[in-house]
C-alpha cells in the first residue's frame, strides 16, 4: 500500500496484447503509476520519458525480440529492474532472460497475489540496493580524505601515499604523536581499498591487559582458561577479508609480537586453547606514538616484526609543524559543533585566532577539536573571543611569542617582561569583571601589589572596581 509522503513508484508494462496490458494496469494502478507500451519502440520512448522503477516486459513482441529489448535496457541502465512476462510454453526463454539480467518472471494467466508479491519484492530489492549505496556514500564521506583536514605539504604527501597503497596487500605502519589522527588515516586506507565492503576492526593494544591481549587478537576456545565459558572469535578472525588496525603496537609484549609475526608469515593462527589452525585473509595496519627504532635498540620490540609491519611507513606531522592547516581545522570543527550544539557561531575573533596560531598544541588535532567543542558549547557570542580561551593556552602561546621577539632582538627583555605582565593582568581583570580584589586573588598577589603594577604599567579602565 502506498504511504502518504512517499514517492509513487512508476511501472512500465510492455506487451502487444491490449487485454494483458489493461489487466496488469487494473491490478497495479492503485499502488503504482502505470505506463503502457505495445511494442519495443514505444517501450524505449516511455523509458526515456518516465524512467520507470520497474518494467514488466513480454518475451514476445512484434517489432523486436523481448530478450534483445532486455539487453538494450540493461546496456543503458544496468540496475534497471525488469520482470519478464511469459506464457507457459516460453518459461525456458524466461529463465534465459534471467541469466541476461531480468529480476524475475510471471506467467500467463496471472495469479494476482503472486504478481503483486513479485513486484513488491523486486521494488524492495531495488530500494535496499539504493539504501546500501547511500550508506556506502556516507561511509566514504565519513572516512574519505575530506574528513582528514590538511593542505600542508606533509598532509598532501600522506594523501598521495594513501591513494597509492590503498589496494595493495602491504602492511602499513603509521607513526605520529597522540592526537594526530592515526586512526583516521588507517580508515581512509581501508575505505579507499577493494576491502571496503568488509570489516574494519580496531584494537588499542595499550588498553588491553597483557593477560587478555592474545585472546582479544586470536580468540579462545571454550574452557581455555578460567571464565572462558564459550568460544570467542578474535579480532583477526572478525576482520577476515577486511582490515585489522592495531593501534599502539609498541605496547605489545615480545610473546604477543611473536604470534603476530607468525600470522604475517603464515597467514594463520590458533585460538587460545585450540589445536585447529585457522587461516584468514586480513590486511594489517599498525600505529604507534613511540619510537620503535629506540625500542629495537633496547630490546623491547622484535626486529623481524618491525620490518614486517614497516613495509609502507606513514609519518603524520604534529600540528605545531603544520600550522597552515589550523584555519581549515577550525572551520571544520566550527561547522561540526555548531550542528551538534544547535549553535550559530560564525567564526573566531582575530585575537582568539592569533592565540590558536601561536599555541604549540601538544595534544595535536584532538586537543584543538576538544577546545573548539568546549568553546562553542559555552559561548553566547557570535564570534569566539580571546577571553573565552583557557588561560593556559594564552599563557603558553604568548610566552612563545615573547621568547621569539626577545631572541630575534625585536624587543628588549625588560620590554617583553612588562608586556607579558600587562597581558596577564588585563586578562585576569576581564575574567573577574574588573574587580581588582578578585583579579589579585586569581593572580596570587595582594590587591595593593596589583594596584601598584597597574599604575606602573599604565593600566586603567573605567570599570575598575577596588572591592
VENZI-V420959 format. One line per field, one symbol per residue. ss: DSSP state (~ for helix, > for strand, _ for the rest). phi: phi as a letter, one per 30 degrees, with the letter a starting at -180 (. if undefined). Layout:
ss->???
phi->???
This chain:
ss->_________>>>>>___~~~~~~~~~~~____>>>>>__~~~~~~~~~~~___>>>>>_______~~~~~~~~~~~_____>>>>>>~~~~~~~~~~~~____>>>>>___~~~~~~~~~~~~~~~~~~~~~~~~~~~~~~~~_~~~_____~~~~~~~~~~~~~______>>>>______~~~~~~~~~~________>>>>>~~~__~~~~~~~~~>>___________>>_~~~~____>>>>>_~~~__~~~~~~~~~~~~~_>>>_>____>>>___>>>>>>___~~~~~~~____~~~~~~~__>>>>___~~~_~~~~~~~~~~~~~~~~~~~_____>>_~~~~~~~~~_____~~~~~~~~~~~~~~~____>>_~~~__~~~~~~~~~~~~~~~~~_____~~~~~~~~~~~~~~~~~~~___>~~~~~~~~___~~~~~~~~~~~_______>__
phi->.dcejddddcbcccadcddddddddddcddcbdcbbbcadeddddddddchddabcbddcbdcaeedddeedddddbecdcbcdcbdedcdeddddddddkddabbcddddedddddddddddddddddddddddddddeddcdddccdlbdedddddeddeddceddcddbcccldeidjddedddddddccdcddcdcccacddcceedcdddddcibddidaeiddadbdddddddeicbcccdhddddddddeddddddddchaabddiccddccbcbccbbbaccddddddddicbddddedddcdbdbccddddcbddddedddddddddddddchcbddlbdeddddedddddhdciddddddddeddddcdbcdbdcddcdeeddeedddedddeddddcidbddddddddddedddddddddchidddddddddibdddddddddddcidbadcebde
